[in-house]
Amino acid sequence: ADLIIVAKMEAHGNRVSYFYDNEIGSFYYGNDHPMKPFRIKMAHQLIVNYGMYRKMNVYQPHKATYAEMQKFHSPEYIEYLHKVVPSTDENHFNLGYNDCPVFDGLYDFSQISAGSSIDAACLLNAKASEICINWSGGLHHAKK
């Protein structure tokens, strides 16, 4: 997938790439969970308001496809992410417990998070960036 660049950095030096999707701040893990995706939106607002985005290449990440996510997870896991809803009583793949809650939009959130990480890895591997920032990348437990 071609990367959509939102802002091109002004300065030279370290090539920093920053990935942000406007949807990410609308997901909610629940009251009892310490991770709040809204904080990613707040961090983005600070980056914009302080002009820090001018020192980075800012990208709109793609949403990882089913096939891309299968490179890192089993088809059963991806299918479960796609169909699970918060009211599901059964807990599979360690989802539905305090540390890994099921929330509305879990699959969409996973697509954004994974897509950002994949895009960042591609830039790093191509040596097109020295540093990549994806705040949403650490909000899940990856396992294959």
Secondary structure, DSSP 8 states (H G I E B T S, - for coil): ---EEEE--S--SS-EEEE--GGGGG----TT-S--THHHHHHHHHHHHTTGGGGSEEEE-----HHHHHTTS-HHHHHHHHH--TT-----TTTTSSSS---TTHHHHHHHHHHHHHHHHHHHHTTS-SEEE-GGGGSS----
